[in-house]
Amino acid sequence: MNSNPPPPDLSGLDPAKLPIHIAIIMDGNGRWAKRRLLNRVKGHEKGADTVRTVVRTCRQIGIQFLTLYAFSTENWQRPRAEVSALMTLLKKYIVSEKNELHQENIRINVLGEMESLPADVRTALNDIIALTRNNAAMTVNLALSYGGRAEIVKMVREIVLEVQAGRLAPEAIDAGLVARHLYTGTMPDPDLLIRTSGEMRISNFLLWQIAYAEIFVTPTLWPDFDREEFLAILRQYQARERRFGKIPEVSPPQ
């Protein structure tokens, strides 16, 4: 994150109607590099710049929670060299951004099977998590070695153990209890889900949490996704009517 970035253009945005929680599937790094005849890793490096831009913009406009799908459980199946490069880039980003994120009062959190990550990456993550633990202006969730189905399986196992131990009656299981056993804990569910690169799927991401999220898919590849397009999506989001399954209210005739 650069120091003293210029303020974003908030024209057409209602600060009172901004989403509380934004989730993003950051897709398209590899295709961005391929179109330029570059190694895929170059796409991931350019994508890291977009992460900085989006985090910075969210902090400036007052978004409270941002969840970034950085590395899925399925991504371990990619070529070993690419996975290694991704882990190196992740560690580099964490180390280089740590102080700035802390100064901006941003808390870093990890969603996923953190124990699957390389030891040096876990150390860097634990350091930034500990450093920013009490920061309150904004929370950035990094979804790493994350899978929505695996998260749900983890939740079921935890609840079953509580029932077996006699600490929980089955009839006490409700949506709130389920939510508390997910990686997002007591955080609010995402209001807005953005996917770059134009793919029309959610890729095993926050399967429980995005039940009523507004979904925006842009054909823009993640390295090309900029602040202007991000703010344009927020304006479109504010123009939507969120009903959560209810019938829209109709004003009585005068």
N, C-alpha and C positions, 0 to 999 in steps of 0.2 A: 504494500500500500504506500503510495506516495504521500508526502506531507503536504498539507494545505491544498487539496485538489479543488478545482473550481466548483462552485455550487451548481447543482443540476437545475435544468429548466422545469419548474413545477407548474407551468401554465396548463390549465385544464385539469389539474388534479385537485381533488378535495382531500385535504389532510385527514379529515374525520372519517373518510371511507377507504383508507388504505388497508390492504390485507394485513392481518397480524402475523401470519405465518405464510411464507412462500417456499415452495419446494421446486427444485429444478433438476431435470434430467439433462445433464450436460453431454450432448451427443454430437458427433461429427468431427472430432479431432483427426481421426485417421483419414477420412475422406478429404478434409481440408488439405492435409499434407499430400495425399495422392494426386489431387488436382494440380499441385504445384511441383510434382515429381520430387517430393521430399520424403525423407524417412518419417514414418508415423510418429516417432518420438518428437519431431519438430512440431507436429500438430498439437501434441500434449503440452509442449512448452508454450506455444502460442495460446492454448486454452487456459493456462495458468494466469496469463495476463487478463483474460476475460473474468476469471474468478475475482481477481483484485478489483476490477471495475465494478462488478455486481455487488461485492461485499461493501465496497466504499459507498456506492450509491444507496444501498439499503440503510447503511448507518446514517447517511446524511438526511434521508427523508423520514427516518423514524420507524423502519420495519423492525419488529421485535424478534422474529425468528426467521432464519434462513436455513433450509436444509438442502445440501448439495450432494447429488448422487455421484460420488467420485470413483468408486471401485466396487463392482458387484461380486457376489460369490462366484458367478459364472465367468468373470474376467480372469480368474486364475487359469482358465483353459487357454488363454492366449499364449503366443510364443514366449518362451522363457525370457528371451532377451528383452522383449517389450515389457513384460511384467517387471523385470528387474529395473528397467529404465523408469517405469512409472513409480516404483517405490523410491528410487533415488530422487526423482523430481518432487514427490510428495514430501520427503524429508527436507529437501532444499527449500521448498515453499514454507514449511512450518518454521524452520529456523530463521529464514529471512524475514518473515512477516510477524514473528512472535512479539517483538517489542512494540511494533506499531499497533497491532491488534489490542495489546494490553493497554496502551495509551489511549486507544479509542473506546475503552471500557467494554470490549467485546469478549464474551465468553465462548470458548471453543469446547465442543462436545463431540463425541464419536458415537455413531450408531453402527452396530455390526459386530462381527466376530474379530475383535481387536487382537485376540491371542493368535490369530492366523497370520498376522503381519510380521515382517522381519523384526528382529530384536532391536535394531538401531532405530527403526521407524517407530516402534512402540515406545522407546525411550523418549524420542522427540515429542511424540504425542502426549505422553504422560507429563512431560515438562510443561507443555503449553496448557494442558488441562489444569494442572496444579496452579500455574501462574495466573490464569484467567478465571479461576473457579468462582470468585466473588464479584466478577464484573456483571453489571446489571443493565447496561444500555441496550444490548443486543446479544442474542445467542446464535452462533453459527454451528450447525450440525454437519459434520462430515460423515457421510454414509460410506464406510470402508469395509470391504469384505462383507457387504450387506446383501441380504435377500429377504424379500417380504414374506415368502413362505417359511423360510427358516426362522424368521422373527415370530411368526404365529406359532410354529411348533414349539419354540422356546417358551412362549407364553403359556401354551397348554400344559407343558410339562411342569412349569412352576406352580400353576394352579392345582394340578392333580396332586402334586406333592403336599400342598397345603391341605387339601381335602383328606388325603390319606393320613396325614399327621393329626387330623382332628381339629385343626385350627380354622377350618372354613367349611361351612355348610354349603352343599351344592346349590341350594335355593338362593344363596347370597351372591352367586355369580351373576354379575350384570355387566353392561357395556363399560361402566366406569372402572370396574375391577380389571376387566380385560385391558383397557387402555393403560392402566397403571403398571401392568406387567410387560408392556411393549418398551422398546428402546426410548421412545419419546416420553415415557412416563406420564407426568402430569402436564406436559406442554399442550397447548391447543393444537387441534388438527390443522393441517394446511388449508388455507382459504383459496390458494391459487397454486396450480401445478403448471409449470412451463416445461415444454420439451423442445429442444432445438433439433435441427436436421431434417424435420419433416416426417419422421417415422411415427406411424399412428398406433403406438402401443405404449404401455406403461412399464414394461420390462421388470416386473417383479419388484416394484418400488412402492413402499408405504401402502400395501394393499388394504389394510384396515383404515388407515388414517385419511386417505383421500376419498372416502365415501361420498362426500359432498363438496369436494374441491371444484372450483372452476378450472377447466383445462384449456390451455392455449398451446397449440403446436405451430411452430414457425419453421419454414424451410431453411432458415439461416443456420449455417454450421456454427458450432459453439465458438470457435476462434474468431468468427466474424460478428458475433452477437455483441452489440454495443449498448451504451447507456441510453441512447435515443430510442432504440427499439424496445428496450426494457421498460422505459417510461411510457411508450406508446401502448404496450400491453397493459400496464397499470391503468391507463385511461380507458381502455376497452373493458377491463375488469370492472371498473366503477360504473360502466354503462349497463352492465348485466344486472338482472334481477335474481337474487339468490332466494329460492323458496324452500329449500330443504324438504322437498316432497309435499309442501303445502300448496293449497290453491291460492293464487295471488289475491290480495285484498282489493275489493272494488269499493270505491267511495259511493255512498248512497246518493241518489239523485237529489238535487236541491229543490 
